[in-house]
Amino acid sequence: MKQSELLKLFSKNNIVFVQHGKRHDLYFSPITGKKFPVPRHAKEIAIGTLKSIKKDAGLE
């Protein structure tokens, strides 16, 4: 999945951006109450990383 597709999914589920880092951005999910990193410069996010991000976001 591309990062842009993931960010569209985040906006549909009210997941908000928190802060920029050098390699990752932090997002907050009101569903789980967690902050989690998302790689910023990756065009395609690896499957395992994507599953972990979706789990932390409460989308899976």
PyMOL Python script that loads the backbone (N, CA, C, O; Angstrom):
from pymol import cmd

cmd.read_pdbstr("""\
ATOM      1  N   MET A   1       0.848  -1.175   0.000  1.00  0.00           N
ATOM      2  CA  MET A   1       0.000   0.000   0.000  1.00  0.00           C
ATOM      3  C   MET A   1       0.891   1.235   0.000  1.00  0.00           C
ATOM      4  O   MET A   1       1.913   1.278   0.686  1.00  0.00           O
ATOM      5  N   LYS A   2       0.492   2.234  -0.776  1.00  0.00           N
ATOM      6  CA  LYS A   2       1.238   3.481  -0.811  1.00  0.00           C
ATOM      7  C   LYS A   2       0.918   4.316   0.423  1.00  0.00           C
ATOM      8  O   LYS A   2      -0.148   4.178   1.023  1.00  0.00           O
ATOM      9  N   GLN A   3       1.847   5.177   0.789  1.00  0.00           N
ATOM     10  CA  GLN A   3       1.654   6.023   1.956  1.00  0.00           C
ATOM     11  C   GLN A   3       0.445   6.942   1.750  1.00  0.00           C
ATOM     12  O   GLN A   3      -0.308   7.185   2.693  1.00  0.00           O
ATOM     13  N   SER A   4       0.255   7.445   0.549  1.00  0.00           N
ATOM     14  CA  SER A   4      -0.872   8.340   0.277  1.00  0.00           C
ATOM     15  C   SER A   4      -2.212   7.631   0.495  1.00  0.00           C
ATOM     16  O   SER A   4      -3.156   8.237   1.001  1.00  0.00           O
ATOM     17  N   GLU A   5      -2.299   6.362   0.121  1.00  0.00           N
ATOM     18  CA  GLU A   5      -3.526   5.589   0.339  1.00  0.00           C
ATOM     19  C   GLU A   5      -3.776   5.390   1.831  1.00  0.00           C
ATOM     20  O   GLU A   5      -4.913   5.460   2.296  1.00  0.00           O
ATOM     21  N   LEU A   6      -2.701   5.142   2.570  1.00  0.00           N
ATOM     22  CA  LEU A   6      -2.815   4.953   4.016  1.00  0.00           C
ATOM     23  C   LEU A   6      -3.294   6.236   4.690  1.00  0.00           C
ATOM     24  O   LEU A   6      -4.128   6.185   5.594  1.00  0.00           O
ATOM     25  N   LEU A   7      -2.776   7.379   4.259  1.00  0.00           N
ATOM     26  CA  LEU A   7      -3.176   8.654   4.853  1.00  0.00           C
ATOM     27  C   LEU A   7      -4.642   8.973   4.556  1.00  0.00           C
ATOM     28  O   LEU A   7      -5.319   9.580   5.386  1.00  0.00           O
ATOM     29  N   LYS A   8      -5.138   8.573   3.389  1.00  0.00           N
ATOM     30  CA  LYS A   8      -6.560   8.751   3.084  1.00  0.00           C
ATOM     31  C   LYS A   8      -7.410   7.898   4.017  1.00  0.00           C
ATOM     32  O   LYS A   8      -8.466   8.333   4.476  1.00  0.00           O
ATOM     33  N   LEU A   9      -6.944   6.682   4.296  1.00  0.00           N
ATOM     34  CA  LEU A   9      -7.633   5.795   5.232  1.00  0.00           C
ATOM     35  C   LEU A   9      -7.638   6.401   6.637  1.00  0.00           C
ATOM     36  O   LEU A   9      -8.632   6.310   7.357  1.00  0.00           O
ATOM     37  N   PHE A  10      -6.525   7.015   7.014  1.00  0.00           N
ATOM     38  CA  PHE A  10      -6.443   7.676   8.315  1.00  0.00           C
ATOM     39  C   PHE A  10      -7.473   8.808   8.417  1.00  0.00           C
ATOM     40  O   PHE A  10      -8.169   8.925   9.426  1.00  0.00           O
ATOM     41  N   SER A  11      -7.569   9.630   7.385  1.00  0.00           N
ATOM     42  CA  SER A  11      -8.495  10.763   7.448  1.00  0.00           C
ATOM     43  C   SER A  11      -9.948  10.303   7.534  1.00  0.00           C
ATOM     44  O   SER A  11     -10.763  10.973   8.167  1.00  0.00           O
ATOM     45  N   LYS A  12     -10.284   9.185   6.916  1.00  0.00           N
ATOM     46  CA  LYS A  12     -11.643   8.656   6.997  1.00  0.00           C
ATOM     47  C   LYS A  12     -11.975   8.159   8.399  1.00  0.00           C
ATOM     48  O   LYS A  12     -13.141   8.127   8.791  1.00  0.00           O
ATOM     49  N   ASN A  13     -10.935   7.765   9.162  1.00  0.00           N
ATOM     50  CA  ASN A  13     -11.136   7.201  10.500  1.00  0.00           C
ATOM     51  C   ASN A  13     -10.704   8.143  11.618  1.00  0.00           C
ATOM     52  O   ASN A  13     -10.501   7.707  12.751  1.00  0.00           O
ATOM     53  N   ASN A  14     -10.561   9.431  11.309  1.00  0.00           N
ATOM     54  CA  ASN A  14     -10.233  10.476  12.293  1.00  0.00           C
ATOM     55  C   ASN A  14      -8.898  10.256  12.997  1.00  0.00           C
ATOM     56  O   ASN A  14      -8.733  10.648  14.152  1.00  0.00           O
ATOM     57  N   ILE A  15      -7.947   9.632  12.308  1.00  0.00           N
ATOM     58  CA  ILE A  15      -6.603   9.458  12.853  1.00  0.00           C
ATOM     59  C   ILE A  15      -5.819  10.704  12.488  1.00  0.00           C
ATOM     60  O   ILE A  15      -5.754  11.085  11.320  1.00  0.00           O
ATOM     61  N   VAL A  16      -5.218  11.344  13.500  1.00  0.00           N
ATOM     62  CA  VAL A  16      -4.629  12.671  13.299  1.00  0.00           C
ATOM     63  C   VAL A  16      -3.106  12.649  13.362  1.00  0.00           C
ATOM     64  O   VAL A  16      -2.498  11.836  14.058  1.00  0.00           O
ATOM     65  N   PHE A  17      -2.520  13.566  12.614  1.00  0.00           N
ATOM     66  CA  PHE A  17      -1.079  13.765  12.604  1.00  0.00           C
ATOM     67  C   PHE A  17      -0.671  14.452  13.902  1.00  0.00           C
ATOM     68  O   PHE A  17      -1.354  15.366  14.365  1.00  0.00           O
ATOM     69  N   VAL A  18       0.469  14.002  14.503  1.00  0.00           N
ATOM     70  CA  VAL A  18       0.951  14.601  15.742  1.00  0.00           C
ATOM     71  C   VAL A  18       2.222  15.404  15.498  1.00  0.00           C
ATOM     72  O   VAL A  18       2.270  16.589  15.828  1.00  0.00           O
ATOM     73  N   GLN A  19       3.267  14.776  14.920  1.00  0.00           N
ATOM     74  CA  GLN A  19       4.515  15.496  14.691  1.00  0.00           C
ATOM     75  C   GLN A  19       5.375  14.822  13.635  1.00  0.00           C
ATOM     76  O   GLN A  19       5.246  13.629  13.360  1.00  0.00           O
ATOM     77  N   HIS A  20       6.272  15.638  13.043  1.00  0.00           N
ATOM     78  CA  HIS A  20       7.234  15.138  12.063  1.00  0.00           C
ATOM     79  C   HIS A  20       8.485  14.656  12.777  1.00  0.00           C
ATOM     80  O   HIS A  20       8.897  15.222  13.789  1.00  0.00           O
ATOM     81  N   GLY A  21       9.081  13.602  12.235  1.00  0.00           N
ATOM     82  CA  GLY A  21      10.401  13.163  12.661  1.00  0.00           C
ATOM     83  C   GLY A  21      11.291  13.142  11.430  1.00  0.00           C
ATOM     84  O   GLY A  21      10.850  13.529  10.347  1.00  0.00           O
ATOM     85  N   LYS A  22      12.537  12.698  11.571  1.00  0.00           N
ATOM     86  CA  LYS A  22      13.417  12.651  10.404  1.00  0.00           C
ATOM     87  C   LYS A  22      12.974  11.587   9.423  1.00  0.00           C
ATOM     88  O   LYS A  22      12.908  11.849   8.222  1.00  0.00           O
ATOM     89  N   ARG A  23      12.670  10.400   9.899  1.00  0.00           N
ATOM     90  CA  ARG A  23      12.309   9.288   9.021  1.00  0.00           C
ATOM     91  C   ARG A  23      10.860   8.850   9.169  1.00  0.00           C
ATOM     92  O   ARG A  23      10.324   8.180   8.286  1.00  0.00           O
ATOM     93  N   HIS A  24      10.224   9.216  10.266  1.00  0.00           N
ATOM     94  CA  HIS A  24       8.852   8.790  10.525  1.00  0.00           C
ATOM     95  C   HIS A  24       8.018   9.984  10.985  1.00  0.00           C
ATOM     96  O   HIS A  24       8.544  10.946  11.545  1.00  0.00           O
ATOM     97  N   ASP A  25       6.731   9.908  10.745  1.00  0.00           N
ATOM     98  CA  ASP A  25       5.774  10.859  11.290  1.00  0.00           C
ATOM     99  C   ASP A  25       4.970  10.129  12.358  1.00  0.00           C
ATOM    100  O   ASP A  25       4.737   8.925  12.254  1.00  0.00           O
ATOM    101  N   LEU A  26       4.549  10.858  13.378  1.00  0.00           N
ATOM    102  CA  LEU A  26       3.733  10.262  14.436  1.00  0.00           C
ATOM    103  C   LEU A  26       2.272  10.611  14.214  1.00  0.00           C
ATOM    104  O   LEU A  26       1.934  11.750  13.891  1.00  0.00           O
ATOM    105  N   TYR A  27       1.417   9.626  14.391  1.00  0.00           N
ATOM    106  CA  TYR A  27      -0.020   9.794  14.278  1.00  0.00           C
ATOM    107  C   TYR A  27      -0.674   9.301  15.556  1.00  0.00           C
ATOM    108  O   TYR A  27      -0.107   8.477  16.274  1.00  0.00           O
ATOM    109  N   PHE A  28      -1.875   9.810  15.842  1.00  0.00           N
ATOM    110  CA  PHE A  28      -2.631   9.404  17.022  1.00  0.00           C
ATOM    111  C   PHE A  28      -3.975   8.857  16.585  1.00  0.00           C
ATOM    112  O   PHE A  28      -4.669   9.462  15.768  1.00  0.00           O
ATOM    113  N   SER A  29      -4.339   7.700  17.139  1.00  0.00           N
ATOM    114  CA  SER A  29      -5.618   7.077  16.842  1.00  0.00           C
ATOM    115  C   SER A  29      -6.551   7.203  18.053  1.00  0.00           C
ATOM    116  O   SER A  29      -6.236   6.692  19.128  1.00  0.00           O
ATOM    117  N   PRO A  30      -7.687   7.874  17.889  1.00  0.00           N
ATOM    118  CA  PRO A  30      -8.651   7.939  18.996  1.00  0.00           C
ATOM    119  C   PRO A  30      -9.331   6.589  19.246  1.00  0.00           C
ATOM    120  O   PRO A  30      -9.928   6.383  20.303  1.00  0.00           O
ATOM    121  N   ILE A  31      -9.244   5.683  18.289  1.00  0.00           N
ATOM    122  CA  ILE A  31      -9.850   4.355  18.432  1.00  0.00           C
ATOM    123  C   ILE A  31      -9.117   3.560  19.503  1.00  0.00           C
ATOM    124  O   ILE A  31      -9.746   2.945  20.364  1.00  0.00           O
ATOM    125  N   THR A  32      -7.763   3.573  19.448  1.00  0.00           N
ATOM    126  CA  THR A  32      -6.964   2.804  20.396  1.00  0.00           C
ATOM    127  C   THR A  32      -6.341   3.667  21.476  1.00  0.00           C
ATOM    128  O   THR A  32      -5.916   3.149  22.509  1.00  0.00           O
ATOM    129  N   GLY A  33      -6.276   4.982  21.258  1.00  0.00           N
ATOM    130  CA  GLY A  33      -5.630   5.878  22.216  1.00  0.00           C
ATOM    131  C   GLY A  33      -4.112   5.800  22.157  1.00  0.00           C
ATOM    132  O   GLY A  33      -3.436   6.163  23.120  1.00  0.00           O
ATOM    133  N   LYS A  34      -3.565   5.329  21.033  1.00  0.00           N
ATOM    134  CA  LYS A  34      -2.115   5.151  20.875  1.00  0.00           C
ATOM    135  C   LYS A  34      -1.536   6.131  19.865  1.00  0.00           C
ATOM    136  O   LYS A  34      -2.204   6.554  18.921  1.00  0.00           O
ATOM    137  N   LYS A  35      -0.264   6.481  20.093  1.00  0.00           N
ATOM    138  CA  LYS A  35       0.522   7.173  19.090  1.00  0.00           C
ATOM    139  C   LYS A  35       1.392   6.126  18.411  1.00  0.00           C
ATOM    140  O   LYS A  35       1.899   5.216  19.067  1.00  0.00           O
ATOM    141  N   PHE A  36       1.569   6.251  17.093  1.00  0.00           N
ATOM    142  CA  PHE A  36       2.359   5.266  16.367  1.00  0.00           C
ATOM    143  C   PHE A  36       3.088   5.929  15.209  1.00  0.00           C
ATOM    144  O   PHE A  36       2.595   6.906  14.644  1.00  0.00           O
ATOM    145  N   PRO A  37       4.277   5.401  14.845  1.00  0.00           N
ATOM    146  CA  PRO A  37       5.057   5.978  13.746  1.00  0.00           C
ATOM    147  C   PRO A  37       4.647   5.414  12.391  1.00  0.00           C
ATOM    148  O   PRO A  37       4.236   4.259  12.276  1.00  0.00           O
ATOM    149  N   VAL A  38       4.767   6.253  11.377  1.00  0.00           N
ATOM    150  CA  VAL A  38       4.540   5.850   9.990  1.00  0.00           C
ATOM    151  C   VAL A  38       5.742   6.341   9.187  1.00  0.00           C
ATOM    152  O   VAL A  38       6.077   7.524   9.244  1.00  0.00           O
ATOM    153  N   PRO A  39       6.400   5.442   8.435  1.00  0.00           N
ATOM    154  CA  PRO A  39       7.560   5.875   7.651  1.00  0.00           C
ATOM    155  C   PRO A  39       7.165   6.943   6.638  1.00  0.00           C
ATOM    156  O   PRO A  39       6.164   6.811   5.933  1.00  0.00           O
ATOM    157  N   ARG A  40       7.971   8.010   6.576  1.00  0.00           N
ATOM    158  CA  ARG A  40       7.618   9.142   5.738  1.00  0.00           C
ATOM    159  C   ARG A  40       8.109   8.996   4.304  1.00  0.00           C
ATOM    160  O   ARG A  40       7.393   9.381   3.380  1.00  0.00           O
ATOM    161  N   HIS A  41       9.296   8.459   4.087  1.00  0.00           N
ATOM    162  CA  HIS A  41       9.913   8.476   2.767  1.00  0.00           C
ATOM    163  C   HIS A  41       9.687   7.205   1.956  1.00  0.00           C
ATOM    164  O   HIS A  41      10.163   7.108   0.825  1.00  0.00           O
ATOM    165  N   ALA A  42       8.981   6.243   2.503  1.00  0.00           N
ATOM    166  CA  ALA A  42       8.735   4.996   1.769  1.00  0.00           C
ATOM    167  C   ALA A  42       7.575   5.190   0.798  1.00  0.00           C
ATOM    168  O   ALA A  42       6.498   5.643   1.186  1.00  0.00           O
ATOM    169  N   LYS A  43       7.804   4.844  -0.466  1.00  0.00           N
ATOM    170  CA  LYS A  43       6.703   4.932  -1.429  1.00  0.00           C
ATOM    171  C   LYS A  43       5.723   3.794  -1.188  1.00  0.00           C
ATOM    172  O   LYS A  43       4.512   4.009  -1.137  1.00  0.00           O
ATOM    173  N   GLU A  44       6.244   2.594  -1.041  1.00  0.00           N
ATOM    174  CA  GLU A  44       5.427   1.428  -0.715  1.00  0.00           C
ATOM    175  C   GLU A  44       5.780   0.984   0.706  1.00  0.00           C
ATOM    176  O   GLU A  44       6.955   0.810   1.031  1.00  0.00           O
ATOM    177  N   ILE A  45       4.779   0.803   1.536  1.00  0.00           N
ATOM    178  CA  ILE A  45       5.006   0.363   2.907  1.00  0.00           C
ATOM    179  C   ILE A  45       4.980  -1.162   2.921  1.00  0.00           C
ATOM    180  O   ILE A  45       4.059  -1.779   2.386  1.00  0.00           O
ATOM    181  N   ALA A  46       5.994  -1.764   3.535  1.00  0.00           N
ATOM    182  CA  ALA A  46       6.111  -3.221   3.601  1.00  0.00           C
ATOM    183  C   ALA A  46       4.886  -3.823   4.291  1.00  0.00           C
ATOM    184  O   ALA A  46       4.267  -3.185   5.142  1.00  0.00           O
ATOM    185  N   ILE A  47       4.546  -5.053   3.919  1.00  0.00           N
ATOM    186  CA  ILE A  47       3.333  -5.715   4.407  1.00  0.00           C
ATOM    187  C   ILE A  47       3.322  -5.852   5.933  1.00  0.00           C
ATOM    188  O   ILE A  47       2.316  -5.554   6.577  1.00  0.00           O
ATOM    189  N   GLY A  48       4.430  -6.300   6.504  1.00  0.00           N
ATOM    190  CA  GLY A  48       4.502  -6.468   7.957  1.00  0.00           C
ATOM    191  C   GLY A  48       4.377  -5.144   8.689  1.00  0.00           C
ATOM    192  O   GLY A  48       3.706  -5.054   9.717  1.00  0.00           O
ATOM    193  N   THR A  49       5.027  -4.116   8.155  1.00  0.00           N
ATOM    194  CA  THR A  49       4.945  -2.778   8.745  1.00  0.00           C
ATOM    195  C   THR A  49       3.521  -2.251   8.645  1.00  0.00           C
ATOM    196  O   THR A  49       3.015  -1.648   9.591  1.00  0.00           O
ATOM    197  N   LEU A  50       2.881  -2.472   7.522  1.00  0.00           N
ATOM    198  CA  LEU A  50       1.510  -2.020   7.303  1.00  0.00           C
ATOM    199  C   LEU A  50       0.552  -2.688   8.285  1.00  0.00           C
ATOM    200  O   LEU A  50      -0.331  -2.029   8.835  1.00  0.00           O
ATOM    201  N   LYS A  51       0.719  -3.981   8.506  1.00  0.00           N
ATOM    202  CA  LYS A  51      -0.136  -4.694   9.461  1.00  0.00           C
ATOM    203  C   LYS A  51       0.032  -4.127  10.874  1.00  0.00           C
ATOM    204  O   LYS A  51      -0.943  -3.954  11.604  1.00  0.00           O
ATOM    205  N   SER A  52       1.283  -3.842  11.244  1.00  0.00           N
ATOM    206  CA  SER A  52       1.556  -3.283  12.563  1.00  0.00           C
ATOM    207  C   SER A  52       0.931  -1.893  12.711  1.00  0.00           C
ATOM    208  O   SER A  52       0.360  -1.579  13.755  1.00  0.00           O
ATOM    209  N   ILE A  53       1.036  -1.071  11.683  1.00  0.00           N
ATOM    210  CA  ILE A  53       0.461   0.270  11.707  1.00  0.00           C
ATOM    211  C   ILE A  53      -1.065   0.184  11.831  1.00  0.00           C
ATOM    212  O   ILE A  53      -1.667   0.897  12.634  1.00  0.00           O
ATOM    213  N   LYS A  54      -1.682  -0.688  11.036  1.00  0.00           N
ATOM    214  CA  LYS A  54      -3.140  -0.825  11.087  1.00  0.00           C
ATOM    215  C   LYS A  54      -3.608  -1.348  12.446  1.00  0.00           C
ATOM    216  O   LYS A  54      -4.663  -0.948  12.939  1.00  0.00           O
ATOM    217  N   LYS A  55      -2.834  -2.228  13.041  1.00  0.00           N
ATOM    218  CA  LYS A  55      -3.174  -2.762  14.365  1.00  0.00           C
ATOM    219  C   LYS A  55      -3.120  -1.653  15.415  1.00  0.00           C
ATOM    220  O   LYS A  55      -4.027  -1.523  16.237  1.00  0.00           O
ATOM    221  N   ASP A  56      -2.045  -0.852  15.378  1.00  0.00           N
ATOM    222  CA  ASP A  56      -1.906   0.257  16.324  1.00  0.00           C
ATOM    223  C   ASP A  56      -2.985   1.313  16.102  1.00  0.00           C
ATOM    224  O   ASP A  56      -3.409   1.977  17.047  1.00  0.00           O
ATOM    225  N   ALA A  57      -3.429   1.470  14.856  1.00  0.00           N
ATOM    226  CA  ALA A  57      -4.460   2.469  14.538  1.00  0.00           C
ATOM    227  C   ALA A  57      -5.858   1.956  14.842  1.00  0.00           C
ATOM    228  O   ALA A  57      -6.805   2.743  14.866  1.00  0.00           O
ATOM    229  N   GLY A  58      -6.013   0.661  15.076  1.00  0.00           N
ATOM    230  CA  GLY A  58      -7.331   0.095  15.354  1.00  0.00           C
ATOM    231  C   GLY A  58      -8.133  -0.164  14.098  1.00  0.00           C
ATOM    232  O   GLY A  58      -9.361  -0.241  14.149  1.00  0.00           O
ATOM    233  N   LEU A  59      -7.451  -0.300  12.964  1.00  0.00           N
ATOM    234  CA  LEU A  59      -8.128  -0.545  11.691  1.00  0.00           C
ATOM    235  C   LEU A  59      -8.158  -2.011  11.320  1.00  0.00           C
ATOM    236  O   LEU A  59      -8.781  -2.379  10.324  1.00  0.00           O
ATOM    237  N   GLU A  60      -7.502  -2.856  12.095  1.00  0.00           N
ATOM    238  CA  GLU A  60      -7.453  -4.278  11.799  1.00  0.00           C
ATOM    239  C   GLU A  60      -7.688  -5.092  13.038  1.00  0.00           C
ATOM    240  O   GLU A  60      -7.682  -6.322  12.978  1.00  0.00           O
TER     241      GLU A  60
END
""", "prot")
cmd.dss("prot")
cmd.show_as("cartoon", "prot")
cmd.util.cbc("prot")
cmd.orient("prot")
